[in-house]
Amino acid sequence: MHELVFRVAVVVLAVSLPLWILLSVAVLGGRARYDRRQRIGPLKPNGRQVDRLLKRALGRPRTEWGEWRRISAINRLARMRHPATPHILYHALWDGDPKVAGAAIRCLGALGDLWAIELLVAALRGDRVSRSRVAAQLERLYPEPGFLFLPLLRDPDPAVRFWGATLIAPYEALGEIDLVNLTRDEDPNVRAAAVEALGHRPGEHAAEATVALLEDPAWFVRVHAARAAGQVAGVDAAPAIARMLGDERWWVRTAAKDALEGLGRAAVPALVPVLSSPDGFARNGAAEVLQDVGLVDHLALEEPQSPLLARIYEAGGPKLREAAEERTARERRIREEKAA
């Protein structure tokens, strides 16, 4: 029985090993050719070959093979920067075939010329291609497209306004007034994108707009508003953010805790009153933040009889107290060892 198994294993190995070697060589060879083409491009075609490429790129193939050849021709002409490239990519972008349109989007992003960026922005304003794929290419081209995003913030289509607010977020010198106006947009997705973008723009108007959205009816807008207000308005927004610790949505409470922890000890005055809130989530959240900013450990070491520490323990529950006491005991042992 063992001899039979051994013979079968030898046969399988004898057959599979050459196949594996051939497959590996084919894959490595294909990858090497692809890398070479990407690095130095294919050999420059002659006039007749260019005409054939142009015909394929502008054709309407009926088969999958023909479609692949068309996409290959589009990619090759774009890498060559042939004078007809803008015309070819314009038609490919609005083609009914999503694969062809996707190839055009990639080519436009790889080229990165002004006309290519303008075509991508136009595609974002249309509704025939994947806006997320277009946006990915525009994000990659930072900081070139900046000013071209401004009209998107005033587009009648809320989906376009959303992408405009999302894309302009890194451009801190652009679009603040439009973004502030968008925080009052009728579409909650637009409001969320606008307030997130304002989180990168410190200033009075941005601070007021972000704080105003802390009470937005859409929970995901409140999430973005909490984080943005903590960054832009700082400690002035702490009382309003602290009230969100009792929000019905877990994501909102988590965002509020993150924002308050980001403020550090400066958030303590806003958190202390929440320890007496009738809402259990709010009390527990406030205690957790006070622990995470280091106040609990400080009081446990320096003022163990503090009434404030007792309130925090009561609000945070037994697990918070046990963890704090364990950390305190460990820290005291370390201090004693150093003193000895």
Summary of the structure (lengths in Angstrom):
residues: 340
radius of gyration: 30.3
end to end distance: 71.3
largest distance: 90.5
contacts: 1063
relative contact order: 0.04
helix: 79%
strand: 0%
